[in-house]
Every structure is written in structure tokens, then in C-alpha cells.
Amino acid sequence: MKKTAMIGALLLACAVSLFPGNARADERTDAAVSAAKEWLALVDGKEYKKSWQQAAPFFKDQVKEDQWVGMIAAVRKPFGKVESRELVTAEHKTSLPGAPDGEYVVVQFKTSFSGKRDSVETITPMKADGVWRVSGYFIK
């Protein structure tokens, strides 16, 4: 797996993790958070190909399917199984570094894994063709 592929896939998520916000409930953030949770369920279930297939076109342009499958499998393996996941923030944005202008929601979860208790997952759904799809993922 190439470092450049990993950087390309996670670049957007890393950039948006610099923008903390308060969790707030409204129609657009609710829909984006729901999309993030559905996508994370695929990743949690090791359905990595399906997670790539359901990602935003912007995400797919940054990393090819086989690169994503290899990267996410390697990144998530040491964390183990998800034990809990709690929404921390969900903030609407229209502009993010390194990404085209559009509708985004930067979603952060405090996640506890069997192999890493205190983790933060940042997922960035974007509205593409009227549908919220994940455009970035970062875990620390």
C-alpha cells in the first residue's frame, strides 16, 4: 500500500478534523449523521468494498477500490471490534480545504474499540446528487 494513496484517501478527513463544532440537530445534519452511521456499519462489518461503492464520487476519485480495501483493513484491524460509538459533533460546512465547495457535514464520534478504548472517528458526508455520501474518514 502506498503512502500517497493513504494520504489521498484521508486528506479531506484530516483537514476537516481541524474544524470542531457542537453537535446540533437539524434536518440536514440528521440526514448526514444517518448516512455516516450506515457507512460506518459497513466498515464495522468489514464490508470494505461496499463502503467504497457507497462513498461519494469525490472519495472514489481520491482512492481506487482495491487501495481503499487494503488501507482500511490495515488501519482498522488493530482497533478491534466497536464496543460503543457516541456522536460528539455534527457541523455543516460549505467549504473545506482541498475539496470542492458543496454541502458537507463534519461528523465526529467518540468510539471505543476492543483494542483502543479512546478513539475519535471523523466522517465527512457530502451531498452528491441529492444524496449524503461519505467523502472522508479519519480515525485517531
C-alpha positions, 0 to 999 in steps of 0.5 A: 500500500502506498503512502500517497494513496493513504494520504489521498484517501484521508486528506479531506478527513484530516483537514476537516478534523481541524474544524470542531463544532457542537453537535446540533440537530437539524434536518440536514445534519440528521440526514448526514449523521444517518448516512455516516452511521450506515457507512460506518456499519459497513466498515464495522462489518468489514464490508470494505468494498461496499463502503467504497461503492457507497462513498461519494464520487469525490472519495472514489476519485481520491482512492481506487477500490482495491487501495481503499480495501487494503488501507482500511483493513490495515488501519482498522484491524488493530482497533478491534471490534466497536464496543460503543460509538457516541456522536460528539459533533455534527457541523455543516460546512460549505467549504473545506480545504482541498475539496470542492465547495458543496454541502458537507457535514463534519461528523465526529464520534467518540468510539471505543474499540476492543483494542483502543478504548479512546478513539475519535472517528471523523466522517465527512458526508457530502451531498452528491446528487441529492444524496449524503455520501461519505467523502472522508474518514479519519480515525485517531 
